[in-house]
Amino acid sequence: MVIVGDFNIHVDDTADTGASKLRELLSAYGVLQHVRSATHRHGHTLDLLITRDDQLVNVLPIDSPLLSDHSFVVAAVSCAPFASPACQMRNWREVDVDEMAADLLRSDLIVSPPDDLESMIDSYNTTIRALVDKHVPLRTKRSQERRSARWFDRECREPKRLTRKLERRYRRSSAHGRCPSRLASAI
């Protein structure tokens, strides 16, 4: 994670209340602000580079402003490759509706329903959650990261898509022996 930009908060001024609130916020989320020298023509640090506290950051020396009243901040940031996130899913195709309905009919929600509305809502939520967890349990699935080559752009993708479309049409046609030019003219 990297956050950069002109925050218009004088983070170098220890008496600035906005700067102290920002420091507290950054500390609460476990992130660090890495720019330590003035980035503005009037001598304050306004342009910030914020990363997680475990990321390696090397901020290069900051030159005086040239074209604007802000300096150009350059840094080398070590970013770990993204791990494939795991997600929890339910396979709703597996549910046996008859068995789930039978369990619902045997539940306290149906057999001995509560008298007041608030208890009824709590009973409903508890019963439904328990039935779903029993009949359609959560499963952890690691998602697959699909990387594509940089060169495989729209110019490559479109002809490949057209080729696959024509191949599918050819396979579905009843006469595979047809002349390919007649098939292509049918598009």
Backbone as JSON Lines, residues from 0, in Angstrom:
{"i":0,"aa":"M","n":[0.85,-1.17,0.0],"ca":[0.0,0.0,0.0],"c":[0.89,1.23,0.0]}
{"i":1,"aa":"V","n":[0.61,2.14,-0.89],"ca":[1.33,3.41,-0.95],"c":[0.31,4.51,-1.18]}
{"i":2,"aa":"I","n":[0.36,5.53,-0.33],"ca":[-0.49,6.71,-0.48],"c":[0.44,7.9,-0.65]}
{"i":3,"aa":"V","n":[0.22,8.67,-1.7],"ca":[1.05,9.84,-1.95],"c":[0.16,11.03,-2.28]}
{"i":4,"aa":"G","n":[0.68,12.22,-2.01],"ca":[-0.06,13.4,-2.42],"c":[0.23,14.62,-1.58]}
{"i":5,"aa":"D","n":[-0.39,15.71,-1.98],"ca":[-0.29,17.0,-1.3],"c":[-1.4,17.05,-0.25]}
{"i":6,"aa":"F","n":[-1.04,16.9,1.02],"ca":[-2.02,16.81,2.1],"c":[-2.37,18.17,2.7]}
{"i":7,"aa":"N","n":[-1.58,19.2,2.41],"ca":[-1.8,20.53,2.97],"c":[-1.9,20.51,4.49]}
{"i":8,"aa":"I","n":[-1.12,19.65,5.11],"ca":[-0.99,19.58,6.56],"c":[0.49,19.74,6.85]}
{"i":9,"aa":"H","n":[0.83,20.65,7.74],"ca":[2.24,20.89,8.07],"c":[2.72,19.82,9.04]}
{"i":10,"aa":"V","n":[3.05,18.63,8.52],"ca":[3.42,17.51,9.37],"c":[4.73,17.75,10.12]}
{"i":11,"aa":"D","n":[5.53,18.7,9.68],"ca":[6.78,19.01,10.35],"c":[6.58,19.95,11.55]}
{"i":12,"aa":"D","n":[5.4,20.53,11.69],"ca":[5.1,21.47,12.77],"c":[4.45,20.7,13.93]}
{"i":13,"aa":"T","n":[5.2,20.52,15.02],"ca":[4.69,19.74,16.16],"c":[3.54,20.43,16.88]}
{"i":14,"aa":"A","n":[3.38,21.75,16.7],"ca":[2.3,22.48,17.36],"c":[1.01,22.46,16.53]}
{"i":15,"aa":"D","n":[1.07,22.01,15.29],"ca":[-0.1,21.99,14.4],"c":[-1.05,20.87,14.84]}
{"i":16,"aa":"T","n":[-2.3,21.23,15.17],"ca":[-3.27,20.22,15.63],"c":[-3.63,19.24,14.52]}
{"i":17,"aa":"G","n":[-3.72,19.72,13.28],"ca":[-4.01,18.84,12.16],"c":[-2.91,17.81,11.97]}
{"i":18,"aa":"A","n":[-1.65,18.23,12.15],"ca":[-0.52,17.31,12.02],"c":[-0.54,16.26,13.13]}
{"i":19,"aa":"S","n":[-0.87,16.66,14.35],"ca":[-0.9,15.68,15.44],"c":[-2.05,14.69,15.24]}
{"i":20,"aa":"K","n":[-3.19,15.15,14.73],"ca":[-4.31,14.24,14.44],"c":[-3.91,13.25,13.34]}
{"i":21,"aa":"L","n":[-3.21,13.74,12.32],"ca":[-2.76,12.86,11.24],"c":[-1.79,11.82,11.78]}
{"i":22,"aa":"R","n":[-0.85,12.23,12.63],"ca":[0.11,11.28,13.22],"c":[-0.62,10.2,14.02]}
{"i":23,"aa":"E","n":[-1.62,10.6,14.8],"ca":[-2.41,9.64,15.57],"c":[-3.13,8.66,14.65]}
{"i":24,"aa":"L","n":[-3.71,9.18,13.58],"ca":[-4.43,8.34,12.62],"c":[-3.49,7.34,11.95]}
{"i":25,"aa":"L","n":[-2.33,7.82,11.52],"ca":[-1.36,6.94,10.87],"c":[-0.9,5.85,11.83]}
{"i":26,"aa":"S","n":[-0.65,6.23,13.09],"ca":[-0.22,5.28,14.09],"c":[-1.3,4.23,14.36]}
{"i":27,"aa":"A","n":[-2.55,4.66,14.41],"ca":[-3.66,3.74,14.67],"c":[-3.78,2.69,13.58]}
{"i":28,"aa":"Y","n":[-3.45,3.05,12.34],"ca":[-3.57,2.11,11.22],"c":[-2.26,1.42,10.87]}
{"i":29,"aa":"G","n":[-1.2,1.66,11.63],"ca":[0.07,0.98,11.4],"c":[0.75,1.38,10.11]}
{"i":30,"aa":"V","n":[0.66,2.67,9.79],"ca":[1.31,3.17,8.58],"c":[2.26,4.31,8.96]}
{"i":31,"aa":"L","n":[3.22,4.57,8.09],"ca":[4.23,5.6,8.34],"c":[4.25,6.63,7.22]}
{"i":32,"aa":"Q","n":[4.61,7.85,7.59],"ca":[4.84,8.93,6.64],"c":[6.35,9.06,6.53]}
{"i":33,"aa":"H","n":[6.9,8.99,5.31],"ca":[8.35,8.87,5.13],"c":[9.07,10.15,4.74]}
{"i":34,"aa":"V","n":[8.39,11.18,4.29],"ca":[9.07,12.4,3.86],"c":[9.44,13.21,5.09]}
{"i":35,"aa":"R","n":[10.73,13.53,5.23],"ca":[11.21,14.2,6.44],"c":[11.71,15.62,6.21]}
{"i":36,"aa":"S","n":[11.79,16.07,4.99],"ca":[12.28,17.42,4.73],"c":[11.19,18.25,4.05]}
{"i":37,"aa":"A","n":[11.42,19.55,3.98],"ca":[10.44,20.47,3.41],"c":[10.19,20.15,1.94]}
{"i":38,"aa":"T","n":[8.92,20.21,1.55],"ca":[8.55,19.96,0.16],"c":[7.83,21.16,-0.44]}
{"i":39,"aa":"H","n":[7.69,22.25,0.31],"ca":[6.99,23.43,-0.16],"c":[7.93,24.62,-0.15]}
{"i":40,"aa":"R","n":[7.69,25.54,-1.04],"ca":[8.52,26.73,-1.18],"c":[8.63,27.5,0.14]}
{"i":41,"aa":"H","n":[7.58,27.48,0.97],"ca":[7.59,28.22,2.23],"c":[8.1,27.38,3.39]}
{"i":42,"aa":"G","n":[8.68,26.24,3.1],"ca":[9.42,25.48,4.1],"c":[8.7,24.43,4.9]}
{"i":43,"aa":"H","n":[7.52,24.0,4.52],"ca":[6.84,22.95,5.28],"c":[6.8,21.65,4.48]}
{"i":44,"aa":"T","n":[6.56,20.55,5.2],"ca":[6.41,19.24,4.57],"c":[4.93,19.02,4.31]}
{"i":45,"aa":"L","n":[4.51,19.2,3.06],"ca":[3.1,19.05,2.68],"c":[2.87,17.82,1.8]}
{"i":46,"aa":"D","n":[3.88,17.44,1.05],"ca":[3.76,16.31,0.12],"c":[4.24,15.07,0.84]}
{"i":47,"aa":"L","n":[3.33,14.11,1.0],"ca":[3.61,12.97,1.85],"c":[3.68,11.67,1.06]}
{"i":48,"aa":"L","n":[4.41,10.72,1.63],"ca":[4.51,9.36,1.12],"c":[4.21,8.45,2.31]}
{"i":49,"aa":"I","n":[3.07,7.77,2.26],"ca":[2.61,6.95,3.39],"c":[2.55,5.49,2.93]}
{"i":50,"aa":"T","n":[3.16,4.61,3.74],"ca":[3.12,3.18,3.44],"c":[2.87,2.41,4.73]}
{"i":51,"aa":"R","n":[2.65,1.1,4.59],"ca":[2.59,0.25,5.78],"c":[3.92,0.36,6.5]}
{"i":52,"aa":"D","n":[3.9,0.15,7.81],"ca":[5.13,0.32,8.58],"c":[6.16,-0.78,8.32]}
{"i":53,"aa":"D","n":[5.77,-1.87,7.65],"ca":[6.72,-2.94,7.36],"c":[7.31,-2.86,5.95]}
{"i":54,"aa":"Q","n":[6.94,-1.84,5.19],"ca":[7.48,-1.68,3.83],"c":[8.79,-0.92,3.87]}
{"i":55,"aa":"L","n":[9.74,-1.36,3.03],"ca":[11.02,-0.66,2.93],"c":[10.88,0.5,1.95]}
{"i":56,"aa":"V","n":[11.26,1.69,2.41],"ca":[11.13,2.9,1.59],"c":[12.43,3.67,1.66]}
{"i":57,"aa":"N","n":[12.91,4.09,0.5],"ca":[14.1,4.93,0.43],"c":[13.72,6.21,-0.3]}
{"i":58,"aa":"V","n":[13.52,7.3,0.48],"ca":[13.18,8.59,-0.11],"c":[14.47,9.24,-0.55]}
{"i":59,"aa":"L","n":[14.55,9.58,-1.83],"ca":[15.74,10.22,-2.36],"c":[15.78,11.68,-1.92]}
{"i":60,"aa":"P","n":[16.95,12.31,-1.95],"ca":[17.01,13.73,-1.53],"c":[16.02,14.58,-2.31]}
{"i":61,"aa":"I","n":[15.4,15.51,-1.61],"ca":[14.36,16.35,-2.2],"c":[14.97,17.67,-2.62]}
{"i":62,"aa":"D","n":[14.82,18.01,-3.9],"ca":[15.34,19.27,-4.43],"c":[14.35,20.39,-4.18]}
{"i":63,"aa":"S","n":[14.82,21.62,-4.32],"ca":[13.94,22.78,-4.19],"c":[12.91,22.77,-5.31]}
{"i":64,"aa":"P","n":[11.74,23.39,-5.06],"ca":[10.71,23.45,-6.11],"c":[11.23,24.16,-7.36]}
{"i":65,"aa":"L","n":[10.84,23.66,-8.53],"ca":[11.28,24.27,-9.78],"c":[10.12,24.94,-10.51]}
{"i":66,"aa":"L","n":[9.17,24.17,-10.99],"ca":[8.08,24.7,-11.8],"c":[6.85,25.07,-10.97]}
{"i":67,"aa":"S","n":[6.75,24.54,-9.78],"ca":[5.59,24.77,-8.94],"c":[6.1,25.23,-7.57]}
{"i":68,"aa":"D","n":[5.19,25.42,-6.63],"ca":[5.63,25.77,-5.29],"c":[5.86,24.52,-4.44]}
{"i":69,"aa":"H","n":[5.73,23.33,-5.05],"ca":[5.98,22.06,-4.38],"c":[7.18,21.36,-4.99]}
{"i":70,"aa":"S","n":[7.9,20.62,-4.17],"ca":[9.02,19.83,-4.64],"c":[8.52,18.52,-5.22]}
{"i":71,"aa":"F","n":[9.37,17.9,-6.01],"ca":[9.08,16.6,-6.59],"c":[9.68,15.55,-5.66]}
{"i":72,"aa":"V","n":[8.85,14.68,-5.11],"ca":[9.32,13.65,-4.18],"c":[9.53,12.36,-4.96]}
{"i":73,"aa":"V","n":[10.73,11.8,-4.85],"ca":[11.07,10.55,-5.52],"c":[11.49,9.55,-4.46]}
{"i":74,"aa":"A","n":[10.97,8.33,-4.56],"ca":[11.29,7.3,-3.57],"c":[11.3,5.93,-4.23]}
{"i":75,"aa":"A","n":[12.08,5.04,-3.65],"ca":[12.07,3.63,-4.05],"c":[11.3,2.89,-2.98]}
{"i":76,"aa":"V","n":[10.21,2.21,-3.37],"ca":[9.36,1.51,-2.42],"c":[9.39,0.03,-2.74]}
{"i":77,"aa":"S","n":[9.67,-0.77,-1.74],"ca":[9.69,-2.22,-1.91],"c":[8.27,-2.74,-1.71]}
{"i":78,"aa":"C","n":[7.72,-3.31,-2.76],"ca":[6.36,-3.83,-2.69],"c":[6.4,-5.34,-2.9]}
{"i":79,"aa":"A","n":[5.84,-6.07,-1.95],"ca":[5.77,-7.52,-2.07],"c":[4.7,-7.87,-3.09]}
{"i":80,"aa":"P","n":[4.88,-8.96,-3.82],"ca":[3.82,-9.37,-4.76],"c":[2.56,-9.74,-3.99]}
{"i":81,"aa":"F","n":[1.44,-9.52,-4.62],"ca":[0.17,-9.83,-3.98],"c":[0.01,-11.33,-3.84]}
{"i":82,"aa":"A","n":[-0.41,-11.75,-2.66],"ca":[-0.74,-13.15,-2.45],"c":[-2.17,-13.35,-2.92]}
{"i":83,"aa":"S","n":[-2.44,-14.5,-3.44],"ca":[-3.8,-14.78,-3.86],"c":[-4.69,-14.8,-2.62]}
{"i":84,"aa":"P","n":[-5.67,-13.93,-2.58],"ca":[-6.51,-13.88,-1.39],"c":[-7.41,-15.11,-1.3]}
{"i":85,"aa":"A","n":[-7.63,-15.54,-0.08],"ca":[-8.55,-16.64,0.15],"c":[-9.93,-16.03,0.4]}
{"i":86,"aa":"C","n":[-10.93,-16.65,-0.11],"ca":[-12.28,-16.15,0.15],"c":[-13.15,-17.31,0.59]}
{"i":87,"aa":"Q","n":[-14.17,-16.97,1.34],"ca":[-15.08,-17.99,1.81],"c":[-16.33,-17.95,0.95]}
{"i":88,"aa":"M","n":[-16.77,-19.13,0.57],"ca":[-17.9,-19.24,-0.34],"c":[-18.84,-20.34,0.13]}
{"i":89,"aa":"R","n":[-20.07,-20.27,-0.34],"ca":[-21.04,-21.34,-0.12],"c":[-21.44,-21.87,-1.49]}
{"i":90,"aa":"N","n":[-21.51,-23.19,-1.62],"ca":[-21.93,-23.79,-2.88],"c":[-23.43,-24.08,-2.78]}
{"i":91,"aa":"W","n":[-24.22,-23.15,-3.25],"ca":[-25.68,-23.25,-3.11],"c":[-26.26,-24.37,-3.98]}
{"i":92,"aa":"R","n":[-25.5,-24.86,-4.93],"ca":[-25.99,-25.96,-5.76],"c":[-26.06,-27.27,-4.98]}
{"i":93,"aa":"E","n":[-25.29,-27.36,-3.88],"ca":[-25.26,-28.59,-3.09],"c":[-26.45,-28.74,-2.15]}
{"i":94,"aa":"V","n":[-27.19,-27.68,-1.91],"ca":[-28.23,-27.72,-0.89],"c":[-29.34,-28.7,-1.27]}
{"i":95,"aa":"D","n":[-29.74,-29.51,-0.29],"ca":[-30.88,-30.41,-0.45],"c":[-32.07,-29.66,0.12]}
{"i":96,"aa":"V","n":[-32.89,-29.1,-0.74],"ca":[-33.99,-28.23,-0.33],"c":[-34.98,-28.98,0.56]}
{"i":97,"aa":"D","n":[-35.28,-30.22,0.23],"ca":[-36.24,-30.99,1.03],"c":[-35.71,-31.22,2.45]}
{"i":98,"aa":"E","n":[-34.45,-31.57,2.57],"ca":[-33.85,-31.81,3.89],"c":[-33.79,-30.51,4.7]}
{"i":99,"aa":"M","n":[-33.45,-29.4,4.04],"ca":[-33.4,-28.11,4.72],"c":[-34.79,-27.69,5.17]}
{"i":100,"aa":"A","n":[-35.8,-27.92,4.34],"ca":[-37.19,-27.58,4.71],"c":[-37.65,-28.43,5.89]}
{"i":101,"aa":"A","n":[-37.26,-29.7,5.89],"ca":[-37.63,-30.58,7.0],"c":[-36.99,-30.1,8.3]}
{"i":102,"aa":"D","n":[-35.72,-29.69,8.25],"ca":[-35.05,-29.16,9.45],"c":[-35.73,-27.86,9.91]}
{"i":103,"aa":"L","n":[-36.16,-27.04,8.97],"ca":[-36.86,-25.8,9.33],"c":[-38.17,-26.12,10.05]}
{"i":104,"aa":"L","n":[-38.91,-27.11,9.56],"ca":[-40.17,-27.48,10.19],"c":[-39.97,-28.05,11.6]}
{"i":105,"aa":"R","n":[-38.79,-28.64,11.87],"ca":[-38.48,-29.18,13.2],"c":[-37.86,-28.14,14.13]}
{"i":106,"aa":"S","n":[-37.58,-26.95,13.64],"ca":[-36.88,-25.93,14.44],"c":[-37.82,-25.27,15.45]}
{"i":107,"aa":"D","n":[-37.23,-24.64,16.48],"ca":[-38.0,-23.91,17.49],"c":[-38.78,-22.76,16.87]}
{"i":108,"aa":"L","n":[-38.3,-22.21,15.8],"ca":[-38.99,-21.11,15.13],"c":[-40.39,-21.52,14.7]}
{"i":109,"aa":"I","n":[-40.55,-22.77,14.28],"ca":[-41.85,-23.27,13.83],"c":[-42.58,-24.01,14.95]}
{"i":110,"aa":"V","n":[-41.84,-24.86,15.68],"ca":[-42.45,-25.7,16.72],"c":[-42.97,-24.87,17.88]}
{"i":111,"aa":"S","n":[-42.16,-23.98,18.41],"ca":[-42.6,-23.13,19.53],"c":[-42.13,-21.7,19.29]}
{"i":112,"aa":"P","n":[-42.83,-20.96,18.43],"ca":[-42.41,-19.61,18.08],"c":[-42.5,-18.66,19.29]}
{"i":113,"aa":"P","n":[-41.6,-17.7,19.36],"ca":[-41.64,-16.72,20.45],"c":[-42.91,-15.86,20.39]}
{"i":114,"aa":"D","n":[-43.23,-15.25,21.54],"ca":[-44.45,-14.45,21.63],"c":[-44.27,-13.02,21.17]}
{"i":115,"aa":"D","n":[-43.12,-12.41,21.46],"ca":[-42.94,-11.0,21.09],"c":[-42.12,-10.86,19.81]}
{"i":116,"aa":"L","n":[-42.24,-9.71,19.19],"ca":[-41.64,-9.46,17.88],"c":[-40.11,-9.53,17.92]}
{"i":117,"aa":"E","n":[-39.5,-8.93,18.93],"ca":[-38.04,-8.9,19.01],"c":[-37.47,-10.31,19.15]}
{"i":118,"aa":"S","n":[-38.09,-11.13,19.98],"ca":[-37.64,-12.52,20.14],"c":[-37.87,-13.31,18.86]}
{"i":119,"aa":"M","n":[-38.96,-13.01,18.16],"ca":[-39.26,-13.68,16.89],"c":[-38.17,-13.37,15.86]}
{"i":120,"aa":"I","n":[-37.77,-12.12,15.78],"ca":[-36.72,-11.72,14.83],"c":[-35.4,-12.4,15.18]}
{"i":121,"aa":"D","n":[-35.05,-12.41,16.48],"ca":[-33.82,-13.09,16.9],"c":[-33.87,-14.58,16.59]}
{"i":122,"aa":"S","n":[-35.01,-15.2,16.84],"ca":[-35.17,-16.63,16.58],"c":[-35.06,-16.92,15.08]}
{"i":123,"aa":"Y","n":[-35.69,-16.06,14.28],"ca":[-35.63,-16.21,12.82],"c":[-34.17,-16.15,12.35]}
{"i":124,"aa":"N","n":[-33.45,-15.09,12.77],"ca":[-32.06,-14.92,12.34],"c":[-31.19,-16.1,12.78]}
{"i":125,"aa":"T","n":[-31.33,-16.53,14.02],"ca":[-30.54,-17.64,14.54],"c":[-30.85,-18.94,13.8]}
{"i":126,"aa":"T","n":[-32.13,-19.2,13.58],"ca":[-32.54,-20.44,12.91],"c":[-32.04,-20.48,11.47]}
{"i":127,"aa":"I","n":[-32.27,-19.41,10.75],"ca":[-31.85,-19.38,9.33],"c":[-30.33,-19.5,9.22]}
{"i":128,"aa":"R","n":[-29.6,-18.78,10.07],"ca":[-28.14,-18.85,10.03],"c":[-27.66,-20.28,10.31]}
{"i":129,"aa":"A","n":[-28.25,-20.94,11.32],"ca":[-27.86,-22.31,11.66],"c":[-28.18,-23.27,10.51]}
{"i":130,"aa":"L","n":[-29.35,-23.11,9.9],"ca":[-29.71,-23.98,8.77],"c":[-28.77,-23.79,7.58]}
{"i":131,"aa":"V","n":[-28.46,-22.56,7.27],"ca":[-27.55,-22.29,6.15],"c":[-26.17,-22.85,6.46]}
{"i":132,"aa":"D","n":[-25.68,-22.64,7.69],"ca":[-24.36,-23.18,8.05],"c":[-24.34,-24.7,8.0]}
{"i":133,"aa":"K","n":[-25.45,-25.35,8.35],"ca":[-25.51,-26.81,8.33],"c":[-25.6,-27.35,6.91]}
{"i":134,"aa":"H","n":[-26.47,-26.77,6.1],"ca":[-26.75,-27.33,4.77],"c":[-25.87,-26.77,3.66]}
{"i":135,"aa":"V","n":[-25.35,-25.58,3.85],"ca":[-24.47,-24.96,2.85],"c":[-23.29,-24.35,3.59]}
{"i":136,"aa":"P","n":[-22.37,-25.19,4.08],"ca":[-21.27,-24.67,4.91],"c":[-20.32,-23.79,4.11]}
{"i":137,"aa":"L","n":[-19.7,-22.85,4.82],"ca":[-18.69,-22.0,4.21],"c":[-17.45,-22.83,3.91]}
{"i":138,"aa":"R","n":[-16.89,-22.61,2.75],"ca":[-15.64,-23.27,2.37],"c":[-14.65,-22.19,1.97]}
{"i":139,"aa":"T","n":[-13.42,-22.4,2.38],"ca":[-12.37,-21.45,2.01],"c":[-11.8,-21.86,0.67]}
{"i":140,"aa":"K","n":[-11.74,-20.9,-0.22],"ca":[-11.21,-21.17,-1.56],"c":[-10.16,-20.11,-1.86]}
{"i":141,"aa":"R","n":[-9.03,-20.56,-2.32],"ca":[-7.98,-19.63,-2.7],"c":[-8.2,-19.25,-4.16]}
{"i":142,"aa":"S","n":[-8.31,-17.95,-4.39],"ca":[-8.56,-17.52,-5.77],"c":[-7.28,-17.61,-6.58]}
{"i":143,"aa":"Q","n":[-7.43,-17.91,-7.83],"ca":[-6.29,-18.04,-8.72],"c":[-5.97,-16.69,-9.33]}
{"i":144,"aa":"E","n":[-4.71,-16.32,-9.25],"ca":[-4.29,-15.06,-9.84],"c":[-3.97,-15.32,-11.3]}
{"i":145,"aa":"R","n":[-4.63,-14.59,-12.17],"ca":[-4.4,-14.76,-13.61],"c":[-3.53,-13.61,-14.09]}
{"i":146,"aa":"R","n":[-2.35,-13.95,-14.5],"ca":[-1.47,-12.93,-15.03],"c":[-1.44,-13.04,-16.55]}
{"i":147,"aa":"S","n":[-1.46,-11.93,-17.18],"ca":[-1.35,-11.95,-18.63],"c":[-0.07,-11.22,-19.03]}
{"i":148,"aa":"A","n":[0.43,-11.6,-20.15],"ca":[1.64,-10.96,-20.65],"c":[1.32,-9.53,-21.07]}
{"i":149,"aa":"R","n":[2.27,-8.63,-20.85],"ca":[2.05,-7.22,-21.2],"c":[1.76,-7.05,-22.7]}
{"i":150,"aa":"W","n":[2.37,-7.9,-23.51],"ca":[2.19,-7.75,-24.94],"c":[0.82,-8.21,-25.4]}
{"i":151,"aa":"F","n":[0.11,-9.0,-24.57],"ca":[-1.19,-9.52,-24.98],"c":[-2.25,-8.45,-24.72]}
{"i":152,"aa":"D","n":[-2.36,-7.52,-25.64],"ca":[-3.26,-6.39,-25.48],"c":[-4.51,-6.57,-26.36]}
{"i":153,"aa":"R","n":[-5.27,-5.51,-26.5],"ca":[-6.51,-5.56,-27.28],"c":[-6.24,-5.98,-28.73]}
{"i":154,"aa":"E","n":[-5.13,-5.52,-29.28],"ca":[-4.8,-5.84,-30.67],"c":[-4.61,-7.35,-30.86]}
{"i":155,"aa":"C","n":[-4.12,-8.04,-29.83],"ca":[-3.97,-9.5,-29.89],"c":[-5.26,-10.21,-29.47]}
{"i":156,"aa":"R","n":[-5.94,-9.64,-28.5],"ca":[-7.13,-10.29,-27.93],"c":[-8.27,-10.38,-28.94]}
{"i":157,"aa":"E","n":[-8.52,-9.32,-29.69],"ca":[-9.65,-9.29,-30.63],"c":[-9.56,-10.35,-31.72]}
{"i":158,"aa":"P","n":[-8.43,-10.51,-32.42],"ca":[-8.35,-11.58,-33.42],"c":[-8.51,-12.98,-32.8]}
{"i":159,"aa":"K","n":[-7.97,-13.16,-31.58],"ca":[-8.11,-14.46,-30.92],"c":[-9.57,-14.73,-30.6]}
{"i":160,"aa":"R","n":[-10.29,-13.72,-30.15],"ca":[-11.72,-13.86,-29.85],"c":[-12.5,-14.21,-31.12]}
{"i":161,"aa":"L","n":[-12.19,-13.53,-32.23],"ca":[-12.86,-13.82,-33.49],"c":[-12.56,-15.24,-33.96]}
{"i":162,"aa":"T","n":[-11.3,-15.67,-33.8],"ca":[-10.92,-17.03,-34.2],"c":[-11.71,-18.06,-33.41]}
{"i":163,"aa":"R","n":[-11.81,-17.88,-32.1],"ca":[-12.58,-18.82,-31.28],"c":[-14.05,-18.84,-31.67]}
{"i":164,"aa":"K","n":[-14.59,-17.67,-31.98],"ca":[-15.99,-17.58,-32.41],"c":[-16.21,-18.37,-33.69]}
{"i":165,"aa":"L","n":[-15.31,-18.22,-34.65],"ca":[-15.43,-18.94,-35.91],"c":[-15.25,-20.44,-35.71]}
{"i":166,"aa":"E","n":[-14.32,-20.83,-34.82],"ca":[-14.13,-22.25,-34.54],"c":[-15.38,-22.87,-33.92]}
{"i":167,"aa":"R","n":[-16.01,-22.17,-33.0],"ca":[-17.24,-22.68,-32.39],"c":[-18.35,-22.81,-33.42]}
{"i":168,"aa":"R","n":[-18.47,-21.82,-34.27],"ca":[-19.49,-21.86,-35.32],"c":[-19.23,-23.02,-36.27]}
{"i":169,"aa":"Y","n":[-17.96,-23.26,-36.6],"ca":[-17.61,-24.35,-37.5],"c":[-17.96,-25.7,-36.85]}
{"i":170,"aa":"R","n":[-17.61,-25.88,-35.56],"ca":[-17.89,-27.14,-34.88],"c":[-19.38,-27.39,-34.75]}
{"i":171,"aa":"R","n":[-20.19,-26.35,-34.61],"ca":[-21.64,-26.52,-34.49],"c":[-22.31,-26.77,-35.83]}
{"i":172,"aa":"S","n":[-21.66,-26.37,-36.9],"ca":[-22.28,-26.54,-38.21],"c":[-22.43,-28.03,-38.52]}
{"i":173,"aa":"S","n":[-23.5,-28.36,-39.19],"ca":[-23.78,-29.77,-39.49],"c":[-22.85,-30.32,-40.56]}
{"i":174,"aa":"A","n":[-22.4,-29.48,-41.46],"ca":[-21.54,-29.95,-42.55],"c":[-20.13,-29.41,-42.33]}
{"i":175,"aa":"H","n":[-19.28,-30.21,-41.64],"ca":[-17.9,-29.76,-41.42],"c":[-17.14,-29.69,-42.73]}
{"i":176,"aa":"G","n":[-17.65,-30.32,-43.75],"ca":[-16.95,-30.34,-45.02],"c":[-17.23,-29.12,-45.87]}
{"i":177,"aa":"R","n":[-18.03,-28.17,-45.33],"ca":[-18.33,-26.97,-46.1],"c":[-17.07,-26.19,-46.41]}
{"i":178,"aa":"C","n":[-17.15,-25.45,-47.45],"ca":[-16.04,-24.59,-47.84],"c":[-15.88,-23.48,-46.8]}
{"i":179,"aa":"P","n":[-14.67,-23.27,-46.25],"ca":[-14.46,-22.25,-45.23],"c":[-14.88,-20.85,-45.67]}
{"i":180,"aa":"S","n":[-14.75,-20.52,-46.96],"ca":[-15.15,-19.18,-47.42],"c":[-16.65,-18.98,-47.28]}
{"i":181,"aa":"R","n":[-17.42,-20.04,-47.49],"ca":[-18.89,-19.93,-47.36],"c":[-19.26,-19.77,-45.89]}
{"i":182,"aa":"L","n":[-18.5,-20.42,-44.99],"ca":[-18.74,-20.31,-43.57],"c":[-18.44,-18.89,-43.09]}
{"i":183,"aa":"A","n":[-17.31,-18.35,-43.52],"ca":[-16.93,-17.01,-43.11],"c":[-17.9,-15.97,-43.63]}
{"i":184,"aa":"S","n":[-18.49,-16.19,-44.79],"ca":[-19.42,-15.22,-45.34],"c":[-20.75,-15.22,-44.57]}
{"i":185,"aa":"A","n":[-20.96,-16.25,-43.77],"ca":[-22.2,-16.33,-42.98],"c":[-22.15,-15.45,-41.74]}
{"i":186,"aa":"I","n":[-21.02,-14.87,-41.45],"ca":[-20.87,-14.06,-40.23],"c":[-21.58,-12.76,-40.31]}
